[in-house]
Amino acid sequence: MKIIRKALAGLALIGVSSSLCAQNAAEPPLPSTEVVIRRVVENSVSENENDRAFNQRYGYTRTKVTEYRNATGDLKKREEKKSANNPSVIPVAYHPRPAGPKPESSKDAPRTGAVTDANSNVRGRAFEKRDFTLNGDLLGRFQFTAAGREMVNGRPMLMLDFKPANKKLPERTLKDKFINKAAGRVRVDEADYVLARADLHLSEAVNVLGGLVGAIWKFSYTFSRERLPDGLWFTRDVDWHLEGREVVLRRSVNYHEEKTGVRRIW
């Protein structure tokens, strides 16, 4: 009987191994990072149209919470804002634009709705969408590496790790200092080639005006997006955390934003 059990166990292991091999063989190879980035940039052309259609079709509540703490972690100030989106006008039909080259003009360059509020100084002033326009200038600041594929909510996601490019990067504004020192991972929906999630952090401290006015030594930022049944995408939540110094005052800031009660109206 022992011999039979061992034989059956061996056959079971062979079967599992064969099944895993078959699954791996069936999984398509990862596209190159160049292809992924190109497709994301091409599809970002319709981001504004996507956002407009979402706000016209869907109702939701957006909550923003910002907390300020001192060096010992005591809560010094808390701000909470709530707003409701209740569409009352029958929307026009949403027709995604076919993928194509992105305009060169900075004035006409489309914006990506993937990134909303972030931070540019110790007080917690927000970045704007235009600071993250997907163009050659922004993408040229990073080195991208394929990190694999994973399933999220039943959809395959391509993972790309990124870090600052190994070259002299332009610092025309204070926000450039943050962007140039960002590193992390993004997840790209493999079917739609849109940014579905991003997790980033500062790879090194950022000084404000040479460090005399302030310094940021820790900053992390995350956003996640969801796809609706009609093919539209929306930003479900945004979180960021900052620790730094403003003149002699040390503080930390936490920010959380989310959309709840998302429901189709039209």
NORWODA-V489174 format. One record per run of one state. SS is the DSSP state (a for helix, b for strand, c for the rest). FROM is the first residue (numbers start at 0). LEN is the number of residues. If there is no record, write none. Layout:
[[SS	FROM	LEN] [SS	FROM	LEN]]
//
This chain:
[[c	0	1] [a	1	25] [c	26	6] [a	32	25] [b	57	13] [c	70	4] [b	74	11] [c	85	43] [a	128	4] [c	132	3] [a	135	4] [c	139	2] [b	141	11] [c	152	2] [b	154	10] [c	164	9] [a	173	7] [c	180	1] [b	181	8] [c	189	5] [b	194	8] [c	202	3] [b	205	3] [a	208	3] [c	211	2] [b	213	14] [c	227	5] [b	232	14] [c	246	2] [b	248	16] [c	264	2]]
//
